[in-house]
């Protein structure tokens, strides 16, 4: 079976662009580190309105039983 010319010219592969956020946590004497979830939520909602989708979030640079930074990876189609 041969596909019509129209279907042969469409690129069906989605291309993505990526963004990585590095968010610093605040030090706390008792708990090691504290994180402002509401600030992250506001930033993710702002980026979501621009078409960014959260792919992964993870802690980096562990210190004092907590994380010094939290990184978030996002993507959107281009």
C-alpha positions in Angstrom: 0.0 0.0 0.0 1.3 3.4 -0.9 0.3 6.4 1.2 -1.1 9.5 -0.5 1.5 12.2 -1.0 -0.1 14.4 1.7 0.7 11.8 4.4 4.3 11.3 3.2 5.2 15.0 3.7 3.9 15.4 7.3 6.6 15.1 10.0 5.1 13.0 12.7 8.0 13.4 15.2 7.4 15.9 18.0 10.5 18.1 18.7 11.0 19.4 22.2 12.8 22.2 23.9 13.9 21.8 27.6 14.3 24.0 30.6 16.0 23.2 33.9 15.2 25.2 37.1 17.7 25.1 40.0 15.9 26.2 43.2 17.8 26.9 46.4 16.4 25.7 49.7 16.7 27.7 52.9 18.9 26.4 55.7 17.2 25.5 59.0 19.0 24.6 62.2 16.9 21.6 63.1 15.7 20.1 59.8 18.7 20.7 57.6 16.9 22.5 54.9 13.4 23.9 54.2 11.7 24.4 50.9 9.0 26.9 49.9 6.4 24.8 48.1 4.2 27.7 47.3 7.0 29.5 45.4 7.6 26.4 43.3 3.9 26.0 42.7 3.6 29.6 41.5 6.6 29.2 39.2 5.3 26.0 37.7 1.9 27.5 37.1 3.5 30.5 35.4 5.6 28.2 33.2 2.7 25.9 32.5 0.7 28.9 31.2 3.6 29.3 28.7 3.3 25.7 27.5 6.0 24.1 29.7 5.3 20.6 31.2 7.1 19.3 34.3 9.0 16.1 33.4 11.0 15.5 36.6 11.9 17.1 39.9 14.8 15.9 42.1 17.1 17.1 44.9 20.8 17.8 44.3 23.8 18.6 46.5 22.6 16.9 49.7 23.7 18.5 52.9 22.7 18.1 56.6 20.2 15.4 55.8 18.4 17.6 53.3 18.9 19.1 49.8 20.7 22.4 49.1 19.0 22.6 45.7 16.0 21.2 44.0 16.1 20.9 40.2 13.0 20.7 38.0 13.2 19.6 34.3 10.5 20.9 32.0 9.7 20.5 28.3 7.4 21.9 25.6 7.0 21.2 21.9 8.6 23.5 19.4 
